[in-house]
Amino acid sequence: MQVLPIAYDTLNIPQATLVQNELRRNLNIAPIKKVIKTIAGADISLNRFSNVIYAGIVVLDYETLLPIGYSMVESETNFPYVPGYLAFREVPALVKVIDQLPVKPDVIMVDGHGIAHPRRMGIAAHLGAVCGIPTLGCAKKKLYGKYIEPELLKGSYTSLHTKDETIGYVLRSKNNVKPVFISPGNNMDLSDSLNIAHHCTLKHRLPEPTRRAHEFVNLFRTGRISSGYHEIASQLLF
């Protein structure tokens, strides 16, 4: 895993933009080269007016999509809440979460955007550039780009694009519900991100990795599970 360039809390916005542009050079939007056996979901729980961050990753078996372990960290940030720069508040905590994992997952799905970002550096792309693990973003709202609304049937999708390029997909993950926004982060291409999202979508709006991560982080925030890394016995699944 790469070392974060400098303490993010010391950056101003122009400096953060330079970091984004530098990290963008490390992105590899190309077909994934490994067989996926495990996938992790990453999520953050925080109040925009607080400096306390609850960060978590839940690792799932890719075939069954059942959780097999989780890693949780409580951290702090002083970087301001600025749209387009949320990774500077959240990535340092997620790096700590990943560091606790005894075995790194093959892919990480992040609650947020990948390259569907004005500078192609959403949190999933940012995290992927730092940790080197293939990443994709699954966001609940659009940050950047244009699209035509997909059909209301589960599995329908349309492209999310700029004037010049496709930067992701708008996926209807459940009949008659709002779509989610899928984009590659690093070390995978557009098709990979869409295929993974399709595979991980069961009966809920959110794909299983980010749905489980959201669930577990809230359990952590409310004190029902503890920090650190923990394996999950099948009989103890939530």
Residue pairs with C-beta under 8 A, 6 or more apart in sequence:
1 95
1 98
1 99
1 130
1 131
1 132
2 129
2 130
2 131
2 132
4 91
4 92
4 95
4 130
5 19
5 22
8 16
8 77
8 79
8 88
8 89
8 91
8 92
9 77
9 78
9 79
11 19
11 79
11 88
13 82
13 85
16 79
16 85
16 88
17 119
19 88
20 85
20 119
20 121
20 126
21 119
21 121
23 121
23 125
23 126
23 129
23 130
24 119
24 120
24 121
24 125
24 129
26 129
26 186
27 115
27 120
27 125
27 128
27 129
27 185
27 186
28 186
28 187
29 115
29 184
29 186
29 188
29 189
29 190
30 187
30 188
30 189
31 188
31 189
31 191
31 192
32 107
32 134
32 187
32 188
32 189
32 192
33 187
34 106
34 134
35 106
36 62
36 106
36 107
36 196
37 61
37 62
37 63
37 106
38 59
38 60
38 61
38 62
38 68
38 103
38 105
38 106
38 107
39 59
39 60
39 62
39 105
39 106
39 107
39 108
39 109
39 196
39 200
39 209
40 57
40 58
40 59
40 60
40 101
40 105
40 107
40 108
40 109
40 209
40 213
41 57
41 58
41 60
41 108
41 109
41 110
41 111
41 207
41 208
41 209
41 210
41 211
41 212
41 213
41 214
42 55
42 56
42 57
42 94
42 97
42 108
42 109
42 110
42 111
42 127
42 209
42 210
42 213
43 55
43 56
43 110
43 111
43 210
43 213
43 214
43 216
43 217
44 53
44 54
44 55
44 56
44 90
44 93
44 94
44 111
44 217
45 53
45 54
45 55
45 56
45 214
45 217
45 218
45 220
45 221
46 52
46 53
46 54
46 89
46 90
48 81
49 81
51 76
51 77
51 78
52 74
52 75
52 76
53 74
53 75
53 76
53 77
53 89
53 90
53 93
54 72
54 73
54 74
54 217
54 220
54 221
55 72
55 73
55 74
55 75
55 90
55 93
55 94
55 96
55 97
55 217
56 70
56 71
56 72
56 73
56 97
56 213
56 216
56 217
56 220
57 70
57 71
57 94
57 97
57 98
57 101
57 105
57 108
57 213
58 67
58 69
58 70
58 209
58 212
58 213
58 215
58 216
59 67
59 68
59 69
59 70
59 71
59 101
59 105
60 66
60 67
60 68
60 208
60 209
60 212
61 68
62 106
62 107
62 199
65 200
65 202
65 208
65 209
66 234
66 237
67 212
67 216
67 232
67 237
67 238
68 231
68 232
69 101
69 229
69 230
69 231
69 232
70 216
70 225
70 229
70 230
70 232
71 97
71 98
71 100
71 101
71 228
71 229
71 230
72 97
72 216
72 217
72 220
72 225
72 226
72 227
72 228
73 93
73 96
73 97
73 100
73 227
74 220
74 227
75 92
75 93
75 96
77 88
77 89
77 90
77 92
77 93
79 85
79 88
79 89
81 89
83 143
84 117
84 118
84 119
84 143
86 112
86 123
87 112
87 121
87 122
87 123
87 126
87 127
90 112
90 123
91 123
91 126
91 127
91 130
94 110
94 127
95 127
95 130
95 131
98 104
98 108
98 131
98 133
100 228
100 229
101 229
102 229
104 133
105 133
106 133
106 134
107 133
107 134
107 135
107 136
107 188
107 196
108 124
108 127
108 128
108 131
108 133
108 134
108 135
108 136
108 185
108 209
109 124
109 135
109 136
109 137
109 138
109 196
109 197
109 200
109 207
109 209
109 210
110 123
110 124
110 127
110 135
110 136
110 137
110 138
110 185
110 210
111 137
111 138
111 139
111 140
111 210
111 213
111 214
112 122
112 123
112 124
112 137
112 138
112 139
113 122
113 123
113 124
113 125
113 137
113 139
113 143
113 144
113 168
113 181
113 183
114 122
114 124
114 125
114 128
114 135
114 136
114 137
114 168
114 183
114 184
114 185
114 186
114 193
115 121
115 122
115 125
115 167
115 168
115 183
115 184
115 185
116 122
116 137
116 139
116 142
116 143
116 144
116 145
116 160
116 167
116 168
116 181
116 183
117 125
117 143
117 144
117 167
118 143
118 144
120 167
121 129
122 137
122 139
122 143
122 183
122 185
123 137
124 135
124 136
124 137
124 183
124 184
124 185
124 186
125 135
125 137
125 184
125 185
125 186
126 185
127 135
127 185
127 186
128 134
128 135
128 185
128 186
128 187
129 186
132 186
132 187
133 186
133 187
134 185
134 186
134 187
134 188
134 192
135 184
135 185
135 186
135 187
135 188
136 182
136 183
136 184
136 185
136 188
136 192
136 193
136 196
136 197
137 168
137 181
137 182
137 183
137 184
137 185
137 193
138 180
138 181
138 182
138 197
138 206
138 207
138 209
138 210
139 180
139 181
139 183
140 178
140 180
140 181
140 206
141 181
142 160
142 170
142 181
143 181
144 162
144 167
145 160
145 161
145 162
145 167
145 168
146 160
146 161
146 162
147 158
147 159
147 160
147 161
147 170
148 158
149 158
149 170
149 179
150 156
150 157
150 158
150 170
150 171
150 172
150 179
151 172
152 172
152 175
152 176
153 172
153 175
154 172
154 173
154 174
154 175
154 201
155 171
155 172
155 198
155 201
156 171
156 172
157 169
157 170
157 171
157 172
157 179
157 182
157 194
158 169
158 170
159 166
159 168
159 169
159 170
160 166
160 167
160 168
160 169
160 170
160 181
160 183
161 167
166 190
167 183
168 181
168 182
168 183
168 184
168 190
168 193
169 181
169 182
169 183
169 190
169 193
169 194
169 197
170 179
170 180
170 181
170 182
171 179
171 180
171 181
171 182
171 194
171 197
171 198
171 201
172 179
173 179
173 180
173 197
173 201
173 204
173 205
173 206
173 207
174 201
174 203
174 204
174 205
177 205
178 205
180 197
180 205
180 206
180 207
182 193
182 194
182 197
183 190
183 193
184 190
184 192
184 193
185 193
188 196
197 207
200 207
200 208
200 209
201 207
201 208
202 208
204 211
206 214
215 238
216 225
216 238
219 225
219 238
220 226
220 227
